[in-house]
Amino acid sequence: MRNYPSIGIQIPDILLPNETIDLSKWSVIACDQFTSQPEYWNEVRRVVNKSPSTLNLILPEVYLGKPEEQSLISCIRQTMRTYLEKKTITPIEGMVLIERISSAGTRHGLLISLDLKKYNFEKGSSSIIRATESTIIDRLPPRIRIRENAILELPHILVLIDDPEKSIIEPLWKIISHYPKIYDFDLMLGSGHLKGYLVNDVNIEKKMVEALEKFTEPAYFHNKYGLTKNEEILLFAVGDGNHSLATAKAVWEKKKASLPANHPLRYALVEIENIHDPGLSFEPIHRAIFGIKQNIIEALRNHYGENAHLNTCQSYQEMISKVKKSTSEKQIIGLTTSDYYGILSIDHPSFNLPVGTLQEFLDSFLTKGGAEGIDYIHGADSLLKISQKPDNFGFYLPAMDKNQLFKTVILDGALPRKTFSMGKAKDKRFYLECRKIQEI
């Protein structure tokens, strides 16, 4: 392991499945995907069957609050121990250069460790590693229970850098023949293809660090974003896995007093990606509420008053088309149930993004007992399926412009929770590499 404290990164020791393991069964999607679709996870279990798999090392959040939650958590640590003892996973040192072919195209990333001392997920944070959206504190306890007793960590965290000149990750692909390929396989259930190359070259690391350090020079930073005030420097913006990184931070803060300063728990394994990668798309995260107890159309009118305008659509596809094509200064949100499709237009919104305007209403509606719960939905097809069920209501949101992310977070702070998704649900990072964070 090599540390570069000026920018908060570490070159990690990682663990990869040995050559006998079927990687298509080993690698499964992030735990916070398909949380309202148990049928997806049932299919994952069918595919994996009895093969070694990261499925046995994580808690898919579809099981949170379910009878099997505790038994699954109790099995995770023992399975980690078993995989280590049987050398199911074996160590290598270095960064991993990653190519992911997905429905959005081909994107590239680099696997490193980030120093949690340089990260803060709290509101108003000014750390160089920063959350891009608000953290839902209630979502942390189950993850904390797993991590604080875990031997291994498995990353699904994607962290963004703002590198329009493509000076950090992209140059590594020009000399790809220098690096050994360490995996190359199809991901399960139509999620594309994954390749990984080991980069373990101190000279390459130093050039990368120098380029990243340039981004933290105050004059360069303020000129880049056209800033006039003394805003704090943002180098790494957490794009996916905000709650997983927040969990890692919480566990480190809880345990650090009794641990060495450079203990593995101080770091978290992440994949960094350039926000300007053409294969990286920003998708909206829609909302669905369950067990509706009050008239939601009436509640929307009461909440937004004369600023709200509701119009009926003839189909789900028409509703989506109107949301996507809208160029109005009004904020446009799609509405859907089993027998209704419509558009909500809002004049003079109190938030910059439609997701913030909507979330304020939903929080109030749920607090007043208007519905039993809420879920955050990736993909228009999933939203349609879920909203067709009795007493459910779906909200279709437009995507945000990814090029505005860094400046928005610098100036306005973290976005409303679940504002955007880096790709569709099936494009999310799959678990593959591991890192040892505590002793057996």
Secondary structure, 3 states (H helix, E strand, C coil): CEEECCCCEEECEEEEECCCCCHHHHCCECCCCCCCCHHHHHHHHHHHCCCCCHHHHCCCHHHCCCCCHHHHHHHHHHHHHHHHHCCCEEEEECEEEEEEEECCEEEEEEEEEEEHHHEECCCCCCCCEEECECCCHHHHHHHHHHHCCCCEECCCCEEEECCCCCCCCHHHHCCHHHCCEEEEEECCCCCCEEEEEEECCHHHHHHHHHHHHHHCCHHHHHHHHCCCCCCCCCCEEEEECHHHHHHHHHHHHHHHHHCCCCCHHHEEEEEEEECCCCCCCEEEEEEEEECCCCCHHHHHHHHHHHHEEEEECCCHHHHHHHHHHCCCCCEEEEEECCCCEEEEEECCCCCCCHHHHHHHHHHHHHHCCCCCEEEEEECHHHHHHHHCCCCCEEEECCCCCHHHHHHHHHHHCCECCCCEEECCHHHCCECCCEEECCCC
